[in-house]
Amino acid sequence: MLETRRARFARRLDTFFFVFAGLAAIWLAWLVFHEVFRLGWWGIALAIVFWALLAYLVLPRVHRILTQLYVPDYYIGRSRTADGLLGDPVNLGIIGTEEQLKTAMSAARWTQADEVTLASSIKIVTSTLKRVSYDEAPVSPLLIWGKQQDLAYQQEVDGNPAKRHHVRFWRCPEGWLLPGGHRVDWLGAGSFDTAVGVSFFTLQVTHRISGDIDRERDHIVGTVREASPGVEVIVLKDYSTGYHSRNGGGDSIHTDGDLPIIDLRHLGEALPPGEPPVREITGLT
């Protein structure tokens, strides 16, 4: 009982300071904004500071506070941003080992993305401004089960780092099953970056994505199937309700709700005669 009370007190204390920090950040941003109109040209510099505070300190705090209240912390077929916003939908499943996944993606001419570091972040900014190719450009972290992606791959378009196909993969917990009882080893979320812009929700600089995530999903499946014999695809029809929504950057997205599962266990082997490379399962059976 004593340990329970201590844990409860620590949780409440943490929540208090978390909310206090958010309110303090809002007050600080307001003071900066108020001073902008009193300093003439110096106001431009302060406006930049205000935007940075708002986009990278205030709004993320606000979103984290609000999403803790209304966004479920269990799996709902969506990734989440570090600020708690709903991110890209899960639109792909993988059966196979990490080595098989890496082999299949490499054969399909996908490049593994660099980790997000200060150096890689600076490099992607400079390459975007100079329009210089950066095949291994990092992707922003998204979370499932409270952890960020284990692997990320991309295909740059026409040497332009602002446009790229990309997909994140999360290793599933041991013994975890999809809703309906299907087992997969990895979950994936693929989307297509169309340009660099500003998030509608946080005002941060980010990639904007195409709303047709099903097209990107089918592109990923198509490239893997074309490059690797022995790969079978099982499509869970109507895995989720088809819907229109927005991702963590505020981009409109839509999907038909189907979930392809790529089976890599027989990678490199020929499929048995008469075995269809793509099977469809209607509903979750």
N, C-alpha and C positions, 0 to 999 in steps of 0.2 A: 504493500500500500504506500509506503514511504517513497519508494522508487517511482511509483506511478504519479504521486503528487509532485515530485521533483521534475519529472518529465513534462507534466502538464504546465508547471510554472515556467520551465525553460521555454516551452513552445509559445506560451503567452508573451513572455518577455521578448522572444525573437520576433513575434508578430508586431509587438508595440514598436520596436526599433525599426522594423521594416517599413511600417506605415509612416512613422515619424520621418524617416529618411526620404520617403517619397514626397511628403508634404513640404519638407525643407527644400527639396530640389525644385518643387514648383514655385515656392516663394522666391528662391534665388533667381530662377529664370524670369520671373515677373519683375524683379528689381532691375535686372540687366535690360529687359525690354523697355522699362520706364525711362532709363537713362539714355537710351539711344536717341530720343528726340531732343535731348538737351545739349548734345555735343557735336552737332554739325557733321563734318566729314568723318570725325572719329566714330560717329554712329554706325558707319558701315562696318568697321572692325568689330564694334560691339554687337551689331546685328549678326555677324558670323558666329561670334561667341554664343549669342543667344540661341541661334539655330543649333549649334553643337550641343549646348546644354539641353535644349528641348528634345532633340532627336536621339541623343545617346545617353541621356541621364533621366530626364523627366518622364517622357512618354513610355520608355521601357519599364520604369518603376510602376507607372499607373497601370499599364497592361498586365504586369505580373500580379499586382494586387487584385485587379478585377477578374483575371482569368482563373485565379485560385478559387474564386467564388462560383464561377459558372461553367468552367471547362472540366469535364471528367478527367480523372487521373488514370483511367484504365484504357485499354486498347479500343479505339472506335474507328479504326481504319484511316486515321489521319496522323501525320507527324505533327510536332509542335515546335515553335521557335523557342529560343532561349528565354524570350519574354513571356512565353505561355500562350501565344497566339496559335491558332490552328494553321499548320503549314501545308505542304503538298500532300495529296492523298496517296495512300498505299495503292499501287496499281500493278504490282508484280510480286510473284512468289518464286522462290528458288528451292529446289531439292538437290543437295550435293554439298561437297566439302568446300572449304575456302580455296584450296588448290584448284579444284575443278571450276569454281566460279571465276577465279583469276585467269585460268587457261582459256575458258570460253570467251570472256570479255576481251582478252588480248587477241585471240584468233579473229574476233569480230571487229578488230581495229578500234577498240575503245582504249583510251589512255587513262591510267589511274591518276587521280587528282592529288596534288600536293596537300600536305597538312596546312591548316590555317596558322600561319606565324606572322610576325611583323615583317619579315623579309618577303614572304610570299604575298602578303597583302599589298606591300609597296610595289612589288613587281606587277601584280595584276592591274593596279591603278595606272602605273606608267605605261604598261603595254596597251591598255585600253585607250589612253590619251594619244599614244603614238600609233595606234592601230597596228601593233606588232604582235605576231603570233605568240601565244603562250599555251602550248598544248596541255601542260600539267597544272593549269590555273586551279587554285583551291575553290571549293564550294562552301557556302556558309553551313554551319552545323544546324541540323534539325534533330529532334529528339523523339524516340519511341521508347516506352518503358523507362523514361527518365534518362536515357543515355543517347549520345549522338551517334551518327552513322559509323559503322566499322570500316566501310569501304565506300569510295565514290569514284565514278568513271565519267568520262566526257568525250565528245567528239566536236572539235572546233569546226566552224563553218567558214570556208574561204579565208582561213588565216585571220579571222576577226575574233578577238577574245570576247567581244560583247555578244556574239551569237554562238550558241553551242547546244548540242544535245548533252544532257547529263542525267545521271541516275545515282541515287544513294542506296546503300544496302545496310541492313541491320541484321546481325546474327540473332536468331530466336533463342529465348531461354530454353534450357534443357527440359524436355517434356511438354513444351507449350504447344497448343493446338489452335488453329484458326477457329473462329466461331463456326460451328457446324461440324467440327471434329477433324478437319483435314490437317495433316502435318506438313509443314515446310521447315526448311533449315534457315532460310533467309527471307526477309521482306524487302521489297524495293519500292522506291518512289521516283519515277522518271518524269522529267518535264523539259521543255525547250526554252532556253533563254533567247529572247528576241532583241533586247537592247539593255543598256544601263540607264536606270532612272532613279526615281525617289519613291520610297514606300509610302503608300497612302495612309498607313496606320502609324508609322513611327517617324516619317520624314527622313529616314536614313537612306544613304546611297546604296542601291542594290540592283540586281538584275531583275528585269521584268520578264515574265514568262508568257508563253502562248496559252490561251485558255483551253485548247484542244489537247488535253493530256492523254486522251485515248490514242491519238495519232502518235504521240511520242512513245507510249507503251507498246504499240504495235511495231514501231520502228526498232525498238530494243529487241523485241522478240524476233523480228525478221532478220536482223543482222546476226544474231546468235545462231538461229536455225540455218542460215545460209552458210555460215563459216564452219559449223561443227556437225558432222554426221552423228547419228545415234541420239540426237537430242529430241525428246518428246515434249510436247506442250499440252497440258491439260487446262482447259478453260472452264472456270467456275462461272457459269452463266448467272447473271443477276445476283452476284455475290453480295452486292449492296444495292440499295435503291439508286437509280440514276438521279443525278442532282446537279444543280448549278450552285456555286458557292464562290468564296474568295480564299486565297491563301494568305500567308503571313505578311506578304508585301502589298496586299490589297488587290492583287490581280484576279480577274474573273476566271473561274475554271469550271469545266463541265465534264461529266463522264457518264457512260452508259451503265456502269456498275459491274462490268465483267472483270474477273481477275484471272489472268493467265498464270499458270505455274509451269516453269521450265524445269524439267527433270534432267539433271546433268549426270546421273549415276552411271549411264552407259556412254559417256562422252567418248567419241572416237570409234565407237562400234557401229556397225550397220544395223538398222532396225530390222526385225524379223519380217519376212515376206508377208504382205497384206496388212501390216501394222500401220495404222494411220499416224502421221507425224503430229497431228493435232486432234485431240479428243475434247468434246464438250460435255460438261455435266450440268444439267439444268437444276438449279436450286442447290441447297447444301445437304447432300445425302451422304 
